[in-house]
Amino acid sequence: MTSGTGSTPATGSTPATGSTPATGSTPATGSHAPSRGASTPPATPDPATPDPATRRRGRPPRAESGDTRDRILAAARAEFSERGYEKTSVRGIAKAAGVDSALVHHYFGTKEQMFEAAIEVAFAPALKGRDAVLAGPLADAGERMTRMIFGLWENPATRTPLLAIVRSAVNNDTAAAALRRLVSAQLLRRIAGELGTEDAELRAELAAAQLVGTAMLRYVIKVEPLASADVEQVIARLAPVVQTHLTGA
């Protein structure tokens, strides 16, 4: 007779733990559904498209660079004219131009370099006029040179930057040196080269001194009656003196 203990015990049956456990099933995290709280990762930015936030501080897009540079130059001429070299600062130029100071340094470097760039632009009409002075016979060079210089001072568009140059140069050695380099290298030496005399450079400098001195008295210091005299009268009196400096005995 089979006893109760001889029967197949309950423990001999396939236990519940022998079945495929719940942990053996494909977990929820393995399904295609995203886990709770997961977010879509951010898209990788296209390296070909620069992020405006990472653009170097103070530097505009290329399309704006030409206009920005011109705006800075215009602001620099105005600041140097109104305040002179000593009282003008790169920060003040930047503020007047509506840009960051770093942008001024990017385009022009130091304050001295900024001044040289400003006066070179302002002096451009004089450099063009230099060619007109040398275009005709030397016998008339004095009158052409005189008319060229006073034509610049009589024109309001060119008078303002000239005032900036003169006021800065007479008050600051750095500004004076920058102006001297420009005038000597690009104006007076060219004129002296056409004179063909041993003292040609001295002659050209004396002619320039005659004109610059008269212009300062008339337009900067405004000494009367010179300041209000008819410009043609002034030219008629000065031209023969300038001619003597250039070619006279």
C-alpha positions in Angstrom: 0.0 0.0 0.0 1.4 3.2 -1.1 1.9 5.5 1.8 1.3 9.2 1.7 5.0 9.7 1.9 5.7 7.5 -1.1 3.6 9.7 -3.3 5.2 12.3 -5.4 5.7 15.1 -3.0 4.5 18.6 -3.7 8.0 19.7 -3.8 8.8 17.3 -6.6 6.4 19.0 -9.0 7.6 21.8 -11.1 7.9 24.6 -8.7 6.6 28.0 -9.4 10.1 29.3 -9.4 11.0 26.9 -12.2 8.6 28.6 -14.5 9.8 31.4 -16.8 10.3 34.1 -14.3 8.8 37.5 -14.7 12.3 38.9 -14.8 13.1 36.7 -17.8 10.5 38.5 -19.9 11.3 41.4 -22.0 11.5 44.3 -19.6 9.5 47.5 -20.2 12.7 49.3 -20.7 13.6 47.0 -23.6 10.4 47.9 -25.5 10.1 50.7 -28.0 8.2 52.9 -25.7 10.4 55.5 -24.0 11.0 55.1 -20.3 9.1 57.4 -18.0 10.7 60.8 -17.7 13.0 60.4 -20.7 13.4 63.4 -23.1 14.5 63.7 -26.7 18.2 64.6 -26.8 19.0 68.0 -28.3 19.9 68.1 -32.0 23.6 68.5 -32.8 24.2 72.0 -34.3 25.3 72.2 -37.9 29.0 73.2 -37.8 28.6 75.1 -41.0 26.1 77.5 -39.3 27.9 79.7 -36.8 26.0 80.3 -33.5 25.6 84.1 -33.1 26.1 83.6 -29.4 29.6 82.3 -30.0 30.7 85.0 -32.4 33.7 86.9 -31.1 32.6 89.8 -29.0 32.5 93.1 -30.9 33.0 91.6 -34.3 30.1 92.1 -36.8 29.2 89.8 -39.7 31.2 90.2 -42.8 28.4 91.9 -44.6 28.4 94.7 -42.1 32.2 95.1 -41.7 32.6 97.8 -44.4 29.9 100.0 -43.1 31.0 99.5 -39.5 34.6 100.5 -40.3 33.5 103.6 -42.1 31.2 104.5 -39.1 34.1 104.1 -36.7 36.3 106.4 -38.9 33.6 109.0 -39.1 33.2 108.9 -35.3 36.9 109.1 -34.8 37.3 112.2 -37.0 34.4 113.9 -35.1 35.9 113.0 -31.7 39.4 114.1 -32.6 38.0 117.4 -34.1 35.9 118.2 -31.0 38.2 116.9 -28.2 41.7 116.8 -29.7 44.0 113.9 -29.5 44.6 114.1 -25.7 41.0 114.0 -24.6 39.8 111.5 -27.2 39.6 107.8 -26.1 39.0 104.6 -27.9 36.0 104.0 -25.6 34.6 107.4 -26.6 35.0 106.6 -30.3 33.3 103.3 -29.9 30.4 104.9 -28.0 30.0 107.5 -30.7 30.0 104.9 -33.4 27.6 102.6 -31.5 30.0 99.6 -31.3 32.1 97.8 -28.7 35.6 99.1 -27.9 37.0 95.7 -29.0 35.8 96.3 -32.5 37.7 99.6 -32.7 40.9 97.7 -31.7 40.1 94.9 -34.1 40.0 97.3 -37.1 42.5 99.9 -36.1 44.7 98.8 -33.2 45.9 101.5 -30.9 44.6 105.0 -30.4 47.6 106.3 -32.4 46.9 104.0 -35.3 43.3 105.1 -35.1 44.4 108.7 -35.4 46.7 108.0 -38.4 43.8 106.2 -40.2 41.5 109.1 -39.5 43.9 111.8 -40.8 44.8 109.7 -43.8 41.2 109.6 -44.8 40.8 113.3 -44.0 44.0 114.1 -45.9 43.0 112.2 -49.0 41.7 115.3 -50.9 45.0 117.0 -50.3 46.9 114.0 -51.7 44.7 114.1 -54.8 45.3 117.9 -55.0 49.0 117.2 -54.9 48.8 115.7 -58.3 47.0 118.8 -59.6 49.8 121.0 -58.2 52.4 119.0 -60.1 50.3 118.7 -63.3 51.2 122.1 -64.8 54.3 124.2 -65.3 56.4 125.0 -62.2 56.0 128.7 -62.9 52.4 128.4 -61.7 52.8 125.8 -59.0 52.6 128.4 -56.2 49.1 129.5 -57.2 47.9 125.9 -57.7 49.3 124.8 -54.3 47.7 127.8 -52.6 44.3 127.2 -54.3 44.4 123.6 -53.4 45.0 124.2 -49.7 42.5 126.9 -49.3 39.9 125.0 -51.3 40.1 122.3 -48.6 39.7 124.8 -45.8 36.8 126.6 -47.5 34.8 123.3 -48.0 32.9 122.5 -44.8 33.1 118.7 -45.6 36.9 118.8 -45.5 37.4 121.6 -43.0 36.1 119.5 -40.0 38.7 116.7 -40.3 41.4 119.3 -41.0 40.5 121.0 -37.8 40.8 117.7 -36.0 44.3 117.2 -37.4 45.6 120.6 -36.6 44.2 120.9 -33.1 45.5 117.4 -32.2 48.9 118.0 -33.7 49.6 121.3 -31.9 48.7 119.8 -28.5 50.2 116.3 -28.6 53.6 115.0 -29.8 52.2 111.7 -30.8 49.6 113.3 -33.0 52.2 115.7 -34.4 54.5 112.8 -35.3 51.6 111.0 -37.1 50.8 114.1 -39.1 54.5 114.8 -39.9 54.9 111.3 -41.3 51.9 111.6 -43.5 52.7 115.1 -44.8 56.4 114.5 -45.4 56.1 111.1 -47.0 53.0 111.7 -49.2 52.9 115.4 -50.0 56.0 117.5 -49.5 58.6 114.9 -50.8 56.5 114.5 -54.0 56.5 118.2 -54.6 60.2 118.6 -53.7 61.0 115.8 -56.2 59.7 118.0 -59.0 61.7 121.1 -58.1 65.1 119.7 -59.1 67.1 121.9 -56.7 69.5 121.0 -53.9 67.3 122.6 -51.2 64.1 121.3 -52.7 62.8 119.8 -49.5 63.4 123.0 -47.6 61.6 125.0 -50.3 58.6 122.7 -50.2 58.4 122.9 -46.4 58.6 126.7 -46.4 55.8 126.8 -48.9 53.7 124.5 -46.8 54.5 126.5 -43.6 53.3 129.7 -45.3 50.0 128.1 -46.2 49.4 126.1 -42.9 50.3 129.2 -40.8 47.9 131.4 -42.7 45.2 128.7 -42.5 45.5 128.4 -38.7 45.2 132.2 -38.3 42.2 132.3 -40.5 40.2 129.1 -39.7 41.4 128.0 -36.2 42.4 131.2 -34.3 40.2 133.3 -36.5 42.3 136.5 -36.4 40.6 139.5 -38.0 40.6 140.9 -40.6 42.1 137.7 -42.1 39.3 135.5 -40.9 36.6 137.4 -42.8 38.7 138.5 -45.8 37.6 137.3 -49.2 39.4 134.0 -50.0 40.3 135.2 -53.5 42.1 138.2 -52.0 44.0 135.9 -49.6 45.0 133.6 -52.5 46.1 136.5 -54.7 48.5 137.8 -51.9 49.8 134.4 -50.8 50.4 132.7 -54.2 53.4 134.8 -55.2 55.0 134.2 -51.8 54.5 130.5 -52.1 55.9 130.6 -55.7 59.0 132.3 -54.4 59.5 129.6 -51.8 59.2 126.9 -54.5 61.2 128.3 -57.4 62.5 131.8 -56.5 66.1 132.8 -55.8 
